[in-house]
Each structure stands twice: as structure tokens, then as C-alpha cells.
Amino acid sequence: MDLSEGDLVITLPRIDQMRSPAGTIKAGLVGVVVETEPKFDNQNVYGVLIDGKVYYLFRDEIEKVEKK
């Protein structure tokens, strides 16, 4: 499943295993995809706006909330 700008997503439990500044990112947070083009190590990352900050997350760290 591809993600597009404007899609609502939720962070998955896998995110709890990642190091983040002061534990600001954790499972169950809802955000909106604002960027889809960035790449890291030849993999797509997604800019996700959560609580006014953009976090760059891999596809396996987020799940689309709405299904079409």
C-alpha cells in the first residue's frame, strides 16, 4: 500500500524500538503525511506531521488509518 500526501497514519509498535529525542515518538500517535519524496539509504521515508513537528519515518513504522 502506497502512502500519499494528506493520508492519516498511526505509528506502529516498532517505533518504540527506535531511539528518538526524549522519547517523543511512540506507538499509537496519529499524524498526517506531508512529504513522500525523501529517500534514505535508497528507501522511501515519509515526512509525517505529528503535534506540529515533522518526523521522517520508514514505511514499516507507520500504518494508514483510512482504508479506501
VENZIGI-V979665 format. One line per field, one symbol per residue. phi: phi as a letter, one per 20 degrees, with the letter a starting at -180 (. if undefined). burial: I if it has 16 or more other C-alpha atoms within 10 Angstrom, else O. Layout:
phi=???
burial=???
This chain:
phi=.edcgnfeccfeggffeeecglmfdbfnedbcfdbcegcclmdfccfdeclnceddcfgfdccffede
burial=OOIOOOIIIIIIOOIIOOOOOOOOIIOOOIIIIIIIOOOOOOOOIIIIIIOOOIIIIOIOIIIIOOOO
